[in-house]
Amino acid sequence: MLSPKISPTLILLATLWVAISAYAQKQQTAEQLIEAKTARAKSLVYSNAKESARIADTVIQLSRKYNRPLAEATGWNIKGIIMSFIGNPDSALFYFEKTERIGLRVPDKLTIAKARQNKNLPLSKLGKYDQAMQTCLEALKLYQEMDNKA
């Protein structure tokens, strides 16, 4: 009985297909994990700020590992909201500025708008009312450009 010869090209293609499939599955699983942790961190912001911040740190780490800059920006934004909530405006501004820088780099108008909108509270707490109003107006302009009525 003759055995069919398998070409090296066919073996290479099959190997590549298996590797690509495994990589895609890993990426999908990572994305689902990041989304689940983000949702959990958001749900705890006002009831358990410490745990929310810990989970947001995990979101940031995973987002960096799997090259998900918008998810990373969301992690920083959550931390900024927590700092605003617990009365630490300097830290809140720091995190919102990190969020905004990622939005500018990607670029993503929604991320930029959210960061600018969120700067309002810590700037107000610091007595920087003109800056607070300016960032709100900048956010509003971006929301209008995106036709985001929410």
C-alpha positions as CSV (number, residue, x, y, z in Angstrom):
1,M,0.0,0.0,0.0
2,L,1.3,3.4,-0.9
3,S,1.2,6.2,1.7
4,P,0.3,9.7,0.5
5,K,3.0,12.3,0.8
6,I,2.1,15.4,2.8
7,S,3.8,18.4,1.5
8,P,5.9,20.6,3.9
9,T,3.7,23.6,2.8
10,L,0.5,21.8,3.9
11,I,2.1,20.9,7.3
12,L,3.2,24.5,7.8
13,L,-0.3,25.8,6.9
14,A,-1.9,23.4,9.3
15,T,0.5,24.4,12.1
16,L,-0.1,28.1,11.5
17,W,-3.9,27.5,11.5
18,V,-3.7,25.7,14.9
19,A,-1.4,28.4,16.4
20,I,-3.7,31.3,15.1
21,S,-6.8,29.5,16.4
22,A,-5.2,29.1,19.9
23,Y,-4.0,32.7,19.9
24,A,-7.5,34.0,18.9
25,Q,-9.1,31.9,21.7
26,K,-6.6,33.2,24.2
27,Q,-7.4,36.8,23.1
28,Q,-11.1,36.3,23.4
29,T,-10.8,34.8,26.8
30,A,-8.6,37.7,27.9
31,E,-11.1,40.2,26.6
32,Q,-13.9,38.5,28.5
33,L,-11.9,38.5,31.7
34,I,-11.1,42.2,31.3
35,E,-14.7,43.0,30.6
36,A,-15.9,41.0,33.6
37,K,-13.4,42.6,36.0
38,T,-14.3,46.0,34.7
39,A,-18.0,45.4,35.3
40,R,-17.2,44.2,38.8
41,A,-14.9,47.2,39.6
42,K,-17.7,49.6,38.4
43,S,-20.3,47.9,40.5
44,L,-18.2,48.4,43.6
45,V,-17.1,52.0,43.2
46,Y,-19.5,53.4,45.7
47,S,-20.0,50.4,48.0
48,N,-16.5,49.1,48.4
49,A,-14.0,51.6,47.0
50,K,-10.9,49.6,48.2
51,E,-12.0,46.4,46.4
52,S,-13.0,48.4,43.3
53,A,-9.6,50.0,43.2
54,R,-7.9,46.6,43.6
55,I,-9.9,45.2,40.7
56,A,-9.3,48.3,38.6
57,D,-5.5,47.7,39.1
58,T,-6.0,44.2,37.8
59,V,-7.9,45.6,34.8
60,I,-5.0,47.9,34.1
61,Q,-2.4,45.1,34.3
62,L,-4.4,42.8,32.1
63,S,-5.1,45.5,29.6
64,R,-1.4,46.3,29.3
65,K,-0.5,42.6,29.0
66,Y,-3.0,42.1,26.2
67,N,-2.6,45.5,24.5
68,R,-6.1,46.8,25.3
69,P,-5.5,50.6,25.7
70,L,-9.2,51.6,26.0
71,A,-9.8,49.0,28.7
72,E,-6.7,50.3,30.5
73,A,-8.1,53.9,30.2
74,T,-11.4,52.6,31.8
75,G,-9.4,51.2,34.7
76,W,-7.7,54.5,35.3
77,N,-11.0,56.3,35.0
78,I,-12.5,54.0,37.6
79,K,-9.6,54.8,39.9
80,G,-10.2,58.5,39.3
81,I,-13.9,58.2,40.2
82,I,-13.0,56.4,43.4
83,M,-10.5,59.1,44.3
84,S,-13.2,61.8,43.6
85,F,-15.7,59.8,45.7
86,I,-13.4,59.4,48.7
87,G,-12.2,63.1,48.6
88,N,-8.8,62.9,47.1
89,P,-9.0,65.4,44.2
90,D,-5.3,65.5,43.4
91,S,-5.2,61.7,42.8
92,A,-8.5,61.8,40.9
93,L,-7.0,64.4,38.5
94,F,-3.9,62.3,38.1
95,Y,-6.0,59.2,37.1
96,F,-8.3,61.2,34.8
97,E,-5.3,62.7,33.0
98,K,-3.9,59.2,32.5
99,T,-7.3,58.3,31.0
100,E,-7.3,61.3,28.7
101,R,-3.7,60.7,27.5
102,I,-4.7,57.2,26.4
103,G,-7.8,58.6,24.7
104,L,-5.6,61.1,22.8
105,R,-3.0,58.5,21.9
106,V,-5.5,55.9,20.5
107,P,-7.4,58.3,19.5
108,D,-10.9,57.8,21.1
109,K,-13.2,60.8,21.5
110,L,-15.5,59.1,24.0
111,T,-12.6,58.2,26.3
112,I,-11.3,61.8,26.1
113,A,-14.8,63.2,26.7
114,K,-15.4,61.0,29.8
115,A,-12.0,62.0,31.2
116,R,-12.6,65.7,30.7
117,Q,-16.1,65.5,32.1
118,N,-14.9,63.6,35.2
119,K,-12.2,66.2,35.9
120,N,-15.1,68.6,36.9
121,L,-15.5,67.3,40.4
122,P,-11.9,67.2,41.6
123,L,-11.2,70.6,39.9
124,S,-14.2,72.1,41.7
125,K,-13.1,70.6,45.0
126,L,-9.7,72.3,44.5
127,G,-11.4,75.6,43.9
128,K,-10.4,75.7,40.2
129,Y,-13.9,76.5,39.0
130,D,-12.8,78.1,35.7
131,Q,-10.9,75.0,34.7
132,A,-13.8,72.8,35.9
133,M,-16.2,74.7,33.6
134,Q,-13.7,74.6,30.7
135,T,-13.2,70.8,30.9
136,C,-17.0,70.3,31.0
137,L,-17.4,72.5,27.9
138,E,-14.7,70.6,26.1
139,A,-16.4,67.3,27.0
140,L,-19.7,68.6,25.8
141,K,-18.2,69.6,22.5
142,L,-16.8,66.1,22.0
143,Y,-20.1,64.5,22.9
144,Q,-21.8,66.8,20.4
145,E,-19.3,65.9,17.7
146,M,-20.1,62.2,18.3
147,D,-23.8,62.9,18.5
148,N,-23.8,61.3,21.9
149,K,-26.9,62.5,23.6
150,A,-26.5,60.4,26.7
